[in-house]
Amino acid sequence: MSAYTFRSSRPDHWVSPRPTRDPARLAAIHGPLQPMENAPGLLGRLLGRR
C-alpha cells in the first residue's frame, strides 16, 4: 500500500446527490418522445424516407 494520501476540498462525484430529473426539462432539452417501431434505418435516413 502507498503512504501517500490525496485530499481535495471538492466532494467526490459518486457521493454527491444527483440532480432531480424533471420531465418537462428533459423534454425541452431532448424534444418529445418518439416511438422506435416507426424509426427508419440508416439507409432510410440517408435517403430522407420516413
NORFEN-V977064 format. One record per pair of residues at least 24 apart in sequence whose C-alpha atoms are under 8 Angstrom apart, sorted by the first residue. I is the first residue (numbers start at 1). J is the second residue. Records with the same first field share a line. If there is no record, write none. Layout:
I=J + J
This chain:
none
